[in-house]
Amino acid sequence: MDVVVVGGGHAGCEAALASARRGLSTLLLTLDLDRLGKMPCNPSMGGPGKSQLVSETDALGGIQGFLADRCAIHARVLNRGRGPAVQALRVQEDRQAYEVWMKHFLESVPNLYLLQGEAVALKLEGDRVIGVETAMGEMIPCLACVLAPGTFFRGTIHIGSASWNGGRASEPASNALPHFLEENMGVSFVRFKTGTPPRIDSASVDLDSMEVQLPEAEDLRFSLLKADRLFAMDRACWRVRTTQETHSVIMDNIKGSPLYGEGPSISGKGPRYCPSIETKVLEHPSRESHILFLEPEGAETSELYLSGFSTSMPHNVQLEMVRTLNGFSHALISRPGYAVEYDVIGTGQLKSNLSLNSFENLFVAGQINGSSGYEEAASQGIIAGMNAALHTLGEKPFIPSPLLSYCGSLINLMVESRVTEPVRMFTSLVQNRLSVRSDNADFRLGDEARSRGFLDDQRREIQCSRRRSLDELRSSLRTFKILPSKLNSYSGDKRAAEPRSLWELLRVQGVSWLEIRDKFPELSHGIDQSVWSTIAVEALYEPFIAVQQERCGFETSVHLLPYPGWRDIAAIPDLPKAAVALIGQACPESYSELGKLLGESSASMIHILKRLGRKQSDR
């Protein structure tokens, strides 16, 4: 084989697809071929920061967005009341259909071979991997290897006082390969932890007593490929809140928690932005309630996912906790929540092309790098797969810029920063987010994917057609002028003295691109709705993007100022508590160390540089 990919989660599937699409013989080795692309936690895709990653993976030729569209049962846009750059598509999935169609799709990809089995060791020749050994004693030769084990490296499942080896519920951990990496290749690991909430039998709860959230009527999609829907987009979600009784049950039984009990059995660091319900109650004792969401697990199942209620409490306590919620007095748990601890590569061992420092043809992607989430895993997976293929072919690696992409910002954060907890992507981690959006992912990343041979003919044609349409429409809107006498009927501006272009009119509050398209049909020429939407956002943000570009130059110049010391930086007003905590722990002694700690393009770093620049100008 040219490339062997170990692991069949979201990272592994995208890595294998990218390598095979480039024409290399690729083997995907995984513990269970019936669980490819499994969603073990929430049955959804997208959300702030995450939907942008899905769009970028799609622009690079990935399959996650297409399958998410195909298997969707509910879709909504989050942050509708905010600017387009931070709005995010979130889609509920039929999780079983997603797995079935992922396997079906990968089986149809030329040059890609699937094998069920466990990797237990690697064959080395100097600083290169030349083969992967399986538990069956077979040695598979390769020119490059991608590791995407998810939570399986020495995974341990916890429910109350019970714990056992496992990467996911009812699935065994992978213990031999991380031991080999540690003992024979000098790879060091740290322990992280994640968790999942209990699943609820829908027949046992009173859904009518809860606040319902219906899907939006608009045809919302991640991918430029128009997938045929498998299901009607009509499944509802529900909003619920914890009660004081819920909190009391948790506190009365906290000794039974593997996180907080006497002699806790969990040592791994959990995700800051997706904490267990026990952590929420303990860290916010004055809060009266916490918001939860009840989400369908699929179109043809009665199981519901209780989002926001992740827990590893004993099963009987979980049931008692659940039954304190409004409408849950007779609730039945079909699958208890649990926590899983797993190995993550320690800070400082990863290159920007997602290869390990000491091994040029060994690439790693997904939760092994310290990230959390399906979307984060897939975006790393496709880039690791691309670079494994490019390395094998002797070509330059693809390293997405953190200034031009969410995936680049994510990788930069994991490579340059001190990752001390599972990393989740947010819009605030991207410096140029006004110009780095879901709607223009294909324009930002498509050229690179096309020129390097990672797009099929259909995707190439779609992207090229969109670019031609965008250029044509942009030019038409900039040159089409409206006389002052007619501006009032379009924008309500009675004082206009000069003609204004339709491009400028798109920036006027209350004027929508739909209105302009309908009033000037001669401009459309069958142009797709998605192109109009992108143009409208471009026009709206144009003056702000100019300021953003100036700011980037300003922030670069601030680095030339004397470094004030980490204590002064930690005392800067309005700095997020998480950033203050990181600075206090690491005590960075330079702008370079500070940038590596927080992320050069993070909102916290930008806030610090702006404050320091303001102080200098005041002096």
BELHUQUI-V946265 format. One record per backbone hydrogen bond with DSSP energy under -1.0 kcal/mol. CO is the residue of the C=O (numbers start at 1). NH is the residue of the N-H. If there is no record, write none. Layout:
BEGIN
CO/NH, CO/NH
END
This chain:
BEGIN
2/143, 2/144, 3/27, 4/146, 5/29, 6/148, 8/37, 9/13, 10/14, 11/15, 12/16, 13/17, 14/18, 15/19, 16/20, 17/21, 18/22, 19/24, 20/23, 25/2, 25/3, 26/113, 27/5, 28/115, 29/7, 30/117, 32/35, 35/38, 42/44, 43/93, 45/91, 47/51, 50/54, 51/55, 52/56, 53/57, 54/58, 55/59, 56/60, 57/62, 58/61, 63/67, 64/68, 65/69, 66/70, 67/71, 70/230, 71/94, 73/235, 74/92, 75/216, 76/90, 78/88, 79/82, 83/86, 88/78, 89/47, 90/76, 91/45, 92/73, 92/74, 93/95, 94/98, 95/99, 96/100, 97/101, 98/102, 99/103, 100/104, 101/105, 102/106, 103/107, 105/108, 106/109, 109/112, 111/26, 113/28, 115/30, 118/135, 121/133, 123/130, 123/131, 128/125, 130/142, 131/123, 132/140, 133/120, 133/121, 134/137, 138/134, 140/132, 144/4, 145/363, 146/6, 147/365, 149/152, 152/155, 152/174, 153/343, 155/166, 156/341, 157/164, 158/339, 159/162, 162/159, 164/157, 168/171, 171/167, 174/154, 175/179, 176/180, 177/181, 178/182, 179/183, 180/184, 181/185, 181/187, 188/346, 190/344, 191/269, 192/342, 194/340, 196/311, 196/338, 198/306, 199/334, 199/335, 200/304, 201/204, 202/205, 205/207, 206/209, 207/210, 211/239, 213/237, 218/220, 225/227, 232/234, 237/213, 238/294, 239/211, 240/292, 243/247, 244/248, 245/249, 246/250, 247/251, 248/252, 249/253, 253/256, 254/257, 257/261, 258/266, 269/193, 276/280, 277/281, 278/282, 279/283, 280/284, 284/287, 290/242, 292/240, 293/307, 294/238, 295/305, 297/95, 302/202, 303/297, 304/200, 305/295, 305/307, 306/309, 307/293, 310/277, 312/160, 314/318, 315/319, 316/320, 317/321, 318/322, 319/323, 321/324, 322/325, 325/328, 327/206, 328/331, 332/201, 335/199, 338/196, 339/158, 340/194, 341/156, 342/192, 344/190, 349/357, 351/354, 354/364, 355/351, 356/359, 359/362, 361/145, 362/356, 363/147, 366/369, 367/370, 368/345, 370/423, 373/377, 374/378, 375/379, 376/380, 377/381, 378/382, 379/383, 380/384, 381/385, 382/386, 383/387, 384/388, 385/389, 386/390, 387/391, 388/392, 389/393, 390/395, 391/394, 405/409, 406/410, 407/411, 408/412, 409/413, 410/414, 411/415, 412/416, 413/417, 417/419, 423/372, 426/429, 427/430, 428/603, 432/435, 438/441, 440/444, 441/445, 442/446, 445/449, 446/450, 447/451, 448/452, 449/454, 450/453, 456/460, 457/461, 458/462, 459/463, 460/464, 461/465, 462/466, 463/467, 464/468, 465/469, 466/470, 467/471, 468/472, 469/473, 470/474, 471/475, 472/476, 473/477, 474/478, 475/479, 476/480, 477/503, 480/502, 482/500, 483/486, 487/491, 488/492, 500/482, 501/505, 502/506, 504/507, 505/508, 508/511, 512/516, 513/517, 514/518, 515/519, 516/520, 520/523, 521/524, 524/527, 528/532, 529/533, 530/534, 531/535, 532/536, 533/537, 534/538, 535/539, 536/540, 537/541, 538/542, 541/545, 542/546, 543/547, 544/548, 545/549, 546/550, 547/551, 548/552, 549/553, 550/554, 551/555, 552/556, 553/557, 554/558, 557/560, 558/561, 565/569, 566/570, 567/571, 569/572, 572/575, 576/580, 577/581, 578/582, 579/583, 580/584, 581/585, 582/586, 583/587, 590/594, 591/595, 592/596, 593/597, 594/598, 595/599, 599/602, 602/606, 603/607, 604/608, 605/609, 606/610, 607/611, 608/612, 609/613, 610/614, 611/615, 612/616, 613/617, 614/618, 615/619
END
